[in-house]
């Protein structure tokens, strides 16, 4: 391995001085190191970057999420102020497309106060450019900085980059997985010498039964609790969209993506996107424990179809050139389709709401118009 990453030398120095570091700390350094962190130093998106997110695939994604926000606004009795919040807004593409769709509803558009939670200065500049024609936009470092009030929150491909803990099962219990230096001085995975006390009691029975050598991953509940407690107490709803699994289970999903290809997560830290699958069952459990409403999770393909993405695609293709029509059809297939190239099954959508909102658009076989008026008495 060649040391092309300036962060690599710092991590090696840290390990030599303090010993092996937990996987969560390694991931945190890779992504958020103040000088060399992946998400603080570059624009990772698009064909020239390392990966493409759903908003970059097609305008349809953001437009439909905008209409979803409108259905929530109507369901909470159309308050005169609605905070539209996006956590990890990328280049601002999703928000720009959502706002374009919302301009057809002047009362709602005038009620919007837009808040982007972003720490990357490079991406903040791109968001300002993408949203240059929009009003009432404020940037924040955390969602805790967003003022109170009724809210609709989007978190698309945000949770997968939150650092994970990993534990490895041994004969005498589960041990925290670490990153250490091997005999040749390269980064390698290891395990802490002592087992995690009483870790078994926290695990589902099927995970406890996993064989020796199995890996279990978890994230702290702090981020989902911030979102869930906000919509529980202040009216509104949130969408969590990410790739992951609907049931907590054993498995090592830590991965790195660079230039649209998988890479070794221990090679060139800070130069690749290091992520792990989202455990949606854990998100649901934390949300329910707080008393917020839970909707889903459902596959992204089903969610977008219920919002009318196929009709939107037909309308776009009717007004487009043949080449543009083919692009729309390809984007539709990628957003809702399955298989290795499709996002429709691997990506899940979780809705979180105030307890009184028992239905949300996209989580049952109804249109956004049907859902917009649905609210419990």
C-alpha positions as CSV (number, residue, x, y, z in Angstrom):
1,X,0.0,0.0,0.0
2,X,1.4,3.4,-0.9
3,X,0.9,6.2,1.5
4,X,-0.9,8.7,-0.8
5,X,-3.2,9.8,2.0
6,X,-1.9,12.5,4.4
7,X,-4.3,11.1,7.0
8,X,-2.6,7.7,7.0
9,X,0.5,8.9,8.7
10,X,-1.5,10.6,11.4
11,X,-3.5,7.5,12.1
12,X,-0.4,5.3,12.2
13,X,1.2,7.8,14.7
14,X,-2.0,7.7,16.8
15,X,-2.0,3.9,17.0
16,X,1.8,3.8,17.8
17,X,1.3,6.2,20.6
18,X,-2.0,5.1,22.1
19,X,-2.7,1.6,20.8
20,X,-5.4,0.2,18.5
21,X,-8.4,2.4,17.9
22,X,-12.0,1.3,17.6
23,X,-13.6,1.0,14.2
24,X,-15.9,3.9,15.0
25,X,-13.0,6.2,15.7
26,X,-11.2,5.1,12.5
27,X,-14.3,5.8,10.5
28,X,-14.8,9.2,12.2
29,X,-11.2,10.2,11.4
30,X,-11.6,9.1,7.8
31,X,-14.7,11.2,7.3
32,X,-14.5,14.1,9.7
33,X,-10.8,14.8,10.4
34,X,-10.6,18.6,10.6
35,X,-7.9,18.8,7.9
36,X,-8.0,15.6,5.9
37,X,-11.5,14.2,6.5
38,X,-13.3,13.0,3.4
39,X,-16.5,15.0,4.1
40,X,-14.7,18.2,5.0
41,X,-12.3,18.6,2.1
42,X,-14.0,17.7,-1.3
43,X,-17.1,17.3,-3.4
44,X,-17.6,13.5,-3.6
45,X,-20.6,13.5,-5.8
46,X,-21.3,13.0,-9.5
47,X,-19.6,11.3,-12.4
48,X,-16.3,13.1,-11.6
49,X,-16.6,12.2,-7.9
50,X,-16.8,8.9,-6.1
51,X,-20.6,8.1,-6.2
52,X,-24.0,9.4,-7.4
53,X,-27.0,9.8,-5.1
54,X,-30.6,9.6,-6.1
55,X,-31.1,13.4,-6.5
56,X,-28.2,13.4,-9.0
57,X,-29.8,10.5,-11.0
58,X,-33.0,12.5,-11.8
59,X,-35.0,15.6,-11.0
60,X,-38.0,13.3,-10.4
61,X,-36.6,12.3,-7.0
62,X,-36.5,15.7,-5.5
63,X,-39.7,16.8,-7.1
64,X,-41.6,14.0,-5.6
65,X,-40.1,14.6,-2.1
66,X,-41.2,18.2,-2.5
67,X,-44.8,17.1,-3.1
68,X,-44.5,14.7,-0.2
69,X,-43.6,17.7,2.0
70,X,-46.7,19.5,0.7
71,X,-48.8,16.5,1.8
72,X,-47.4,16.7,5.3
73,X,-48.0,20.5,5.4
74,X,-51.6,20.0,4.6
75,X,-52.0,17.1,7.0
76,X,-50.8,19.3,9.9
77,X,-53.4,22.0,9.0
78,X,-51.1,24.2,6.8
79,X,-49.2,26.2,9.4
80,X,-48.1,29.7,8.3
81,X,-44.4,28.7,8.9
82,X,-42.9,25.4,7.8
83,X,-39.2,24.7,8.3
84,X,-38.0,22.5,5.4
85,X,-34.8,20.9,6.6
86,X,-32.3,18.7,4.8
87,X,-29.5,17.0,6.6
88,X,-26.5,16.3,4.4
89,X,-27.8,18.1,1.3
90,X,-25.0,17.3,-1.1
91,X,-24.9,19.8,-3.9
92,X,-28.3,21.1,-3.1
93,X,-29.9,19.2,-6.0
94,X,-32.7,17.6,-4.0
95,X,-33.7,20.8,-2.4
96,X,-33.6,22.7,-5.6
97,X,-35.9,20.2,-7.3
98,X,-38.2,20.0,-4.3
99,X,-38.6,23.8,-4.3
100,X,-39.3,23.9,-8.0
101,X,-42.2,21.5,-7.4
102,X,-43.4,23.5,-4.5
103,X,-43.6,26.8,-6.4
104,X,-46.9,25.6,-7.8
105,X,-48.3,25.9,-4.3
106,X,-47.8,29.6,-3.5
107,X,-49.3,29.5,0.0
108,X,-46.9,26.8,1.0
109,X,-43.9,28.3,-0.9
110,X,-44.4,31.5,1.0
111,X,-44.6,29.7,4.3
112,X,-41.2,27.9,3.8
113,X,-38.1,28.6,5.8
114,X,-35.3,26.5,4.4
115,X,-32.5,25.0,6.6
116,X,-29.5,23.0,5.3
117,X,-27.4,21.1,7.8
118,X,-23.9,20.9,6.2
119,X,-20.4,21.0,7.5
120,X,-18.5,20.7,4.2
121,X,-17.5,24.2,3.0
122,X,-17.0,23.0,-0.6
123,X,-20.5,21.6,-0.7
124,X,-22.0,24.7,1.0
125,X,-20.7,26.8,-1.9
126,X,-22.3,24.4,-4.4
127,X,-25.5,24.5,-2.5
128,X,-25.5,28.3,-2.5
129,X,-25.1,28.2,-6.3
130,X,-27.8,25.6,-6.8
131,X,-30.2,27.5,-4.6
132,X,-29.2,31.1,-5.6
133,X,-32.8,31.9,-6.7
134,X,-34.4,30.8,-3.5
135,X,-35.2,32.8,-0.4
136,X,-35.1,32.2,3.4
137,X,-32.2,29.7,3.3
138,X,-30.0,29.2,6.4
139,X,-27.0,26.9,6.9
140,X,-26.3,25.0,10.2
141,X,-23.6,22.6,11.5
142,X,-26.2,20.5,13.3
143,X,-30.0,20.1,13.3
144,X,-29.9,21.3,17.0
145,X,-29.1,24.7,15.6
146,X,-32.3,24.9,13.5
147,X,-35.0,27.0,15.3
148,X,-38.1,25.4,16.6
149,X,-41.3,25.1,14.6
150,X,-43.3,22.7,12.4
151,X,-40.8,20.9,10.2
152,X,-40.4,18.5,7.3
153,X,-36.9,16.8,7.4
154,X,-35.1,15.0,4.6
155,X,-32.1,12.8,5.4
156,X,-31.0,11.1,2.1
157,X,-27.9,8.9,2.4
158,X,-27.0,10.5,5.7
159,X,-27.1,7.7,8.2
160,X,-24.8,5.4,6.2
161,X,-21.8,7.7,6.9
162,X,-22.4,7.9,10.6
163,X,-19.6,6.0,12.3
164,X,-20.4,2.4,13.4
165,X,-19.2,0.3,16.2
166,X,-18.3,-3.3,15.3
167,X,-18.0,-6.2,17.7
168,X,-16.6,-9.7,16.9
169,X,-17.9,-12.8,18.6
170,X,-15.3,-15.0,20.4
171,X,-15.6,-18.0,22.6
172,X,-15.7,-15.8,25.7
173,X,-18.1,-13.1,24.4
174,X,-18.2,-10.1,22.0
175,X,-15.1,-8.0,21.6
176,X,-14.9,-4.5,20.1
177,X,-13.3,-4.6,16.6
178,X,-10.3,-2.3,16.2
179,X,-7.9,-1.0,13.7
180,X,-4.2,-1.7,14.5
181,X,-0.8,-2.0,12.8
182,X,0.3,-5.4,11.6
183,X,3.9,-6.7,11.7
184,X,4.7,-4.9,8.5
185,X,3.3,-1.6,9.7
186,X,0.2,-1.6,7.6
187,X,-3.3,-0.9,8.9
188,X,-5.2,-4.1,9.8
189,X,-8.3,-5.1,11.7
190,X,-8.0,-6.5,15.2
191,X,-10.1,-7.0,18.4
192,X,-9.9,-5.6,21.9
193,X,-8.5,-8.0,24.4
194,X,-11.4,-7.9,26.8
195,X,-15.0,-8.7,25.9
196,X,-17.7,-6.0,26.1
197,X,-19.5,-6.5,29.5
198,X,-23.1,-8.0,29.2
199,X,-23.2,-7.3,25.5
200,X,-25.3,-10.4,24.8
201,X,-28.3,-9.1,26.7
202,X,-28.6,-6.2,24.2
203,X,-28.7,-8.4,21.1
204,X,-31.6,-10.2,19.4
205,X,-31.7,-13.9,19.9
206,X,-30.7,-14.7,16.3
207,X,-27.6,-12.5,16.7
208,X,-26.6,-14.1,20.0
209,X,-26.7,-17.5,18.1
210,X,-24.2,-16.3,15.5
211,X,-21.0,-18.4,15.1
212,X,-17.7,-17.4,16.5
213,X,-16.1,-14.8,14.2
214,X,-19.4,-13.1,13.4
215,X,-19.4,-9.3,13.3
216,X,-22.2,-7.2,14.7
217,X,-22.5,-3.5,13.9
218,X,-24.4,-0.7,15.6
219,X,-24.6,3.1,15.7
220,X,-25.5,5.2,18.7
221,X,-29.1,6.5,18.7
222,X,-28.2,10.2,19.1
223,X,-28.9,11.3,15.5
224,X,-32.2,9.5,15.1
225,X,-33.3,10.7,18.5
226,X,-32.7,14.3,17.5
227,X,-34.9,13.9,14.4
228,X,-37.6,11.8,16.1
229,X,-37.9,14.1,19.2
230,X,-38.2,17.2,17.0
231,X,-41.1,16.0,14.9
232,X,-42.7,14.4,17.9
233,X,-42.8,17.6,19.8
234,X,-43.1,20.3,17.1
235,X,-45.4,18.9,14.4
236,X,-44.2,17.5,11.1
237,X,-42.5,14.5,9.7
238,X,-39.1,13.2,8.5
239,X,-37.9,10.9,5.7
240,X,-34.8,8.7,6.2
241,X,-33.7,7.3,2.9
242,X,-30.6,5.0,2.8
243,X,-29.4,1.6,1.9
244,X,-29.5,-1.1,4.5
245,X,-31.5,-3.9,6.1
246,X,-34.9,-4.0,7.8
247,X,-33.8,-6.5,10.5
248,X,-30.9,-6.2,12.9
249,X,-28.4,-9.0,12.1
250,X,-24.8,-10.1,12.1
251,X,-22.7,-9.1,9.2
252,X,-19.7,-6.9,8.2
253,X,-20.9,-4.2,5.9
254,X,-18.1,-1.7,6.3
255,X,-17.0,-0.6,2.9
256,X,-15.2,2.2,1.0
257,X,-16.1,3.7,-2.4
258,X,-13.7,5.6,-4.6
259,X,-14.3,6.6,-8.2
260,X,-17.5,4.6,-8.3
261,X,-15.8,1.3,-7.3
262,X,-15.3,-0.5,-4.1
263,X,-12.0,0.0,-2.3
264,X,-10.2,-1.3,0.8
265,X,-11.5,0.7,3.7
266,X,-8.1,0.6,5.4
267,X,-6.3,1.9,2.3
268,X,-5.7,5.7,1.9
269,X,-8.0,6.9,4.7
270,X,-9.7,10.2,3.9
271,X,-9.5,9.6,0.2
272,X,-12.6,7.3,-0.1
273,X,-16.1,7.4,1.2
274,X,-16.3,4.9,4.1
275,X,-19.8,3.8,4.9
276,X,-21.8,0.9,6.4
277,X,-25.4,-0.3,5.8
278,X,-28.1,1.2,7.9
279,X,-29.9,-1.0,10.5
280,X,-33.5,0.2,10.0
281,X,-34.8,-2.0,12.8
282,X,-32.5,-0.1,15.2
283,X,-33.9,3.2,13.9
284,X,-37.5,2.0,14.3
285,X,-36.8,0.8,17.9
286,X,-35.2,4.1,18.9
287,X,-38.0,6.1,17.3
288,X,-40.7,4.1,19.0
289,X,-39.0,4.3,22.3
290,X,-39.3,8.1,22.0
291,X,-43.0,7.9,21.2
292,X,-42.8,9.3,17.7
293,X,-44.9,7.8,14.8
294,X,-43.2,5.2,12.6
295,X,-44.0,4.5,9.0
296,X,-42.3,1.8,7.1
297,X,-39.5,1.1,6.3
298,X,-40.5,0.3,2.7
299,X,-38.3,-0.2,-0.4
300,X,-37.5,3.0,-2.2
301,X,-39.0,1.7,-5.4
302,X,-42.4,1.1,-3.8
303,X,-42.3,4.5,-2.1
304,X,-41.5,6.4,-5.3
305,X,-44.1,4.5,-7.3
306,X,-46.8,5.4,-4.7
307,X,-45.8,9.0,-5.1
308,X,-46.4,8.8,-8.8
309,X,-42.9,8.6,-10.3
310,X,-44.0,6.5,-13.3
311,X,-46.6,9.1,-14.3
312,X,-44.0,11.9,-13.8
313,X,-41.6,10.0,-16.1
314,X,-44.2,9.6,-18.8
315,X,-45.0,13.3,-18.7
316,X,-41.3,14.2,-18.9
317,X,-40.7,11.9,-21.8
318,X,-43.7,13.3,-23.7
319,X,-42.0,16.7,-23.9
320,X,-38.5,15.5,-24.4
321,X,-36.3,14.5,-27.3
322,X,-35.7,10.9,-28.0
323,X,-32.3,11.0,-26.3
324,X,-33.7,12.8,-23.3
325,X,-36.6,10.4,-23.1
326,X,-34.1,7.5,-23.0
327,X,-32.3,9.2,-20.1
328,X,-35.6,9.6,-18.2
329,X,-36.4,5.9,-18.7
330,X,-32.9,4.9,-17.6
331,X,-33.2,7.1,-14.5
332,X,-36.6,5.7,-13.6
333,X,-35.2,2.1,-13.9
334,X,-32.3,3.0,-11.6
335,X,-34.4,4.7,-9.0
336,X,-37.1,2.0,-8.7
337,X,-35.5,-1.1,-10.1
338,X,-33.8,-4.0,-8.4
339,X,-30.6,-5.8,-9.2
340,X,-27.1,-4.6,-8.8
341,X,-27.6,-1.4,-10.7
342,X,-31.0,-0.5,-9.2
343,X,-31.7,1.4,-6.0
344,X,-35.3,0.4,-5.7
345,X,-34.9,-2.5,-3.3
346,X,-31.6,-2.0,-1.6
347,X,-32.6,1.6,-0.5
348,X,-35.3,1.8,2.1
349,X,-37.5,4.7,3.2
350,X,-38.5,5.3,6.8
351,X,-41.1,7.9,7.8
352,X,-41.1,9.5,11.2
353,X,-43.9,11.8,12.4
354,X,-45.7,13.3,15.3
355,X,-47.9,10.6,16.9
356,X,-51.2,12.0,15.6
357,X,-50.2,11.5,12.0
358,X,-51.1,7.9,11.5
359,X,-50.6,7.9,7.7
360,X,-48.0,9.4,5.4
361,X,-47.9,9.5,1.6
362,X,-45.8,6.8,0.1
363,X,-46.3,4.2,2.8
364,X,-49.5,2.8,1.5
365,X,-51.2,2.4,-1.8
366,X,-52.5,6.0,-2.0
367,X,-51.5,9.1,-3.9
368,X,-50.0,12.2,-2.3
369,X,-53.3,13.9,-2.9
370,X,-55.2,11.2,-1.0
371,X,-52.7,11.4,1.8
372,X,-52.5,15.2,2.1
373,X,-55.9,15.3,3.7
374,X,-55.3,12.3,6.0
375,X,-55.1,13.3,9.6
376,X,-56.5,11.9,12.8
377,X,-59.0,14.0,14.7
